[in-house]
Amino acid sequence: MLLRKSVVGRSVEHRPLRAMRTWPPCRGKSMILLLGGFHGDEPKGVRVCERFAELLSGDAPGAGNANWIIVPLVNPDGFERRNRRNANGIDLNRNFPTQNWVRGNKRSRMFGGEKPASEPETRAIVRLVERCRPTVIVTLHSIGRKRFCNNFDGPARRLAKRMSDYNRYPVTTSIGYPTPGSFGTWAGIEKKIPTITLELPSLHSNKRCWTDNHKALLSLALR
């Protein structure tokens, strides 16, 4: 399977947001979008996305049942600093233009910005979703205290349960605290795109996160 590389946007500090997509696109097949690295201090999701792109380039069984787009690193400036927020000190996963967006406390790790979609990274992902019109979206994060899960927004319960058959993570409608301005709210609840936030266990190794989840991600292409 061929992967075509492109740049879908730039960060605050002009680092590229790189995308890889299966090429050529096939009509009639679902479009699955994988997004990693919203938070720069959560590298496990980035590594799983990168390895999944390698898997696709090797003609993984069943992967050809869908079109795929992978953006492994949404927040390259934060990743460079090992910081949750972007270079403007904003949590990108609280910056989407949702009905429940709130500014929040500027000193908080979850500061949503001065206005919705104020950040170039946020706007790049909004443009990508609106242009490519994915039928399924998975964002990859990591979380501690055994709260790993297949958290879903919008019409994605069935897909979250399917992923759970492979990774054995709980299926949840919430990660236990409010997430105003989140990507899941924007894409899943408001845009009605089946959206899953895959919360990887932060204490697990990159290798284990990959082993536990690559088949779960491939299962999204099942008919």
Buried (B, 14 or more C-beta within 10 A) or exposed (E): EEBEEEEBBBBBEEBBBBBBBBEEEEEEBBBBBBBBBBBBBBBBBBBBBBBBBEBBBEEBEEBBBBBBBBBBBBBBBBBBBEBBBBBBBBBBBBBBBBEBBBBBEEEEBBBBBEEBBBBBBBBBBBEBBEEBEBBBBBBBBBBEEEBBBBBBBBEBBEBBEBBBEBBEBBBBEEBEEEBBBBBBBBBBBBBEBBBBBBBBBBEBEBEEBBEBBBBBBBBBBEE
